[in-house]
Amino acid sequence: MERLGTGIGWRPEIADAVERMPGIDWVEAVAENVCPGHLPESLRRLRARGVTVIPHGVSLGLGGADRPDAERLAALAERAQALGAPLVTEHIAFVRAGGALTASPLLEAGHLLPVPRTPDALDVLCENVRTAQDALPVPLAVENIAALISWPGEEMTEGQFLYELVERTGVRLLIDVANLHTNHVNRGEDPAKALAELPLEAIAYVHVAGGFARDGVWHDSHAHPVPPEVLDILTDLASRVSPPGVLLERDENFPEPAVLEGELAAIRGAVEQGRGVRVGRGTGDVVARGPAAEAPRTGEPPTGPARQRLALAQAALLSALVAGTPVPEGFDRVRLGVQARALAGKRADVVGKVAPELPRILGEGYRAAFVAYAHGHPMTGGYRRDALSFAEHLLVSGRLADGPAREAVREWWLERSGPAPRSPRTGGRVVRAARKVLLHR
């Protein structure tokens, strides 16, 4: 694994600032937001200067019960090639559940949800990772995620789970120290213990990000300053091994460039402090590297029964979070309520970005109206479909009173729904029926 150095998450809102920022060795771009045939000019300029660009996927769902979608894998591979990336990254998470394995509606979380640390989940994850490795033109690294909730009956710690994953697949790791802090606050897990159990030689790079505490829960927002506790975990990691790269993540609420540069300086300082501890121990500047070759695949158990059991468990959890079905046995009801509200809030935020006209039309009432809609309407087709369904709900249900706002939402919906929406089965009939009603109002 090549040395990456210090990087920052590239986002369109701060693209100009990133280009001017001193000491940026590499950037990471959300893979789903990059079109291979039309790369942003900012990324083109950075690449021309020799800045490495790594695509970071968020929608593959490697921890889900289903096998990785071939089209999503092909898209990720295409982005890696278009960017000339030395590797690609994804998450150890599930993002959808239901469907054929459970004979139930396919639900989308719109967020990264934790997988249970059990033999079933590990078997499925290993096979999914291998499938992804075979489909990608460059090495894969997978990221530990932040979580608000814990699965009942877990049999491994996070460090043990990741160690087994690397041992069985040879995959590299993207270690997010902010997520270790989140899991410390929310799940009582010791970051130092997790670092001690990790296969440090498999680390590809490290994420650092900020968040906030509310009602005893830490929210991994990527929209707030990096707290000292996260920098302390980074120092601890750097005292054990020299990470090939460290990257600052910021997704919204962007501060002035000078503030970001200050956070990058603090990150460099934390890494240097850890290096000093490591040198003091006499361990030198040992660099973490990914495994030299993929681990052997012999003797692995068949995953069919494990996938079925995992599918049922994940579908029950996601349905409780987004569709209001009963909380599965063993879960903390209060914490699941926090997670459900967080998912609805994130949906509102992302839909507001995908369809910015709706918040402008609805004003201050947008978020409350969307969250109320989300509690009874799970996302099943991505954020653009979600925006259309939300607008349709406002119009057909009569929740939006007659007036300029209703007329603006009506025009917006009619323009984007098209004369013959391509929606499957009942969904298409409902949209066509709604369209017929709305055209005559």
Phi, psi and omega in degrees: 000126181288156176286128181262321182090218183256131183225177178216148177292122179280127176226146182305326184294335182240019185302314181296318181295320180297319180298326182270349188288129179285151173076018178267113181269333182200162178226162178235132180241140177296120189301318184293344181263006182246128176260115186305324182279349182220064180298139176304141181302327179299315178294324177298317181293319179298316179297321180297333178276358180092011178280125179289138177239125181245126176281133184242107183279150181229357189238004185289322179069050182298335179272003179280165183288332179284155174290151182303138181291128184297324180291321178295320178295318179297321179294320179294319178297319180297321179291321177299318180290320181296327182267354184061037187283145177280345177196169173233158182229152176213190187241151171272087188199165167244144186236353177209161180202166184095202179087208190299322183295337182241000183052043180222166180301142176283123182249143176253134179278329187069018184196164179272121181247147186286147173267151177290141180272076183230163177302320179301309182297323179293317179301314181294315180300316180300315180294321179294319178297317179297320177300316179295317179301319181293331185270345186261144182278352181225166179300154178251138170237141183242146188254137168291142184249163173275149182217145173267339188235159175241143174279139174288150173075022178292145186247355181223153170282170179298317180299317179295319180298314180292323179299314180296320179300313180294318181300322186270339185238340186074011181292153176271167183241139167252108183265120178261109182288334175293325178290326174297321178293317179302315181289336174293314181288315189275333185233006176069025183267138184276115180300322180296321178295319179298316179296322181294332182269346185288150169280086188300334180293347182266358184292126175270315173192181189231140172260144173227134182205169179254173179194197180208155178258139175208126179055040177077008181241138177263126180256121181279083193276333189057025182227011182226165181299152176290123182280160179303326182298324179289319177297326178296321178293322176299318177298318178300314179299314182291342176282345181262326185199154178271109182291136179300330180204151176226133186230137175270126177258134172211122186253339179197179182053050187289129178277182175298151180307324181298327179291316177297320178297324176295321177293322177296322178295321178294324177295314178300320180296321179294320178294317180295322177298317178295322178297321178299320178295318182295317179296322179297331177280349181085016181268353174070197185259057181291132184259135175286136179227156175287161178303145183291331181210160180294141180294152180297153185250009184284151173076012181280141180287153175294142187261000182306303179298323179296319179298319181297314180295317180294321179300315180296319181293316182291322178296319179296318179293311183294323178297321177295326183283323188243348183238000176075018177283167184302147179291127179300151183300137175097346180273152176283113184297320180295314181294324176295326176295320177298315181295320180298317179294323178295319178296317179296320179295320179294319176303316179299317181295315183290318177299324178297332177276321180292322180232072186297343179295327184294312174300326179293319181291315186274344178064219184296341181278355185300307188297314180297319180295320181290317180298320177298319177295316186298325184297335180246003185223089179299150177281129182234352186217027179090171189288326180292318176295325179297318179297316178296318181294323178297312179298318178300317179299315180301321185281312185287326183282346182077013181286347179251115185294155177303141180152186183301322182294315180298318181295322179293318178295320179300313180296320179298314183294316181297322181294323186265341182280339176078162182290334180217079184304138180268074178247141184288144168046234187298323182305317180295320180295320180296315180297317180296321179294317179298319180297319179299319179294312187290331179293335183257016177258000000 
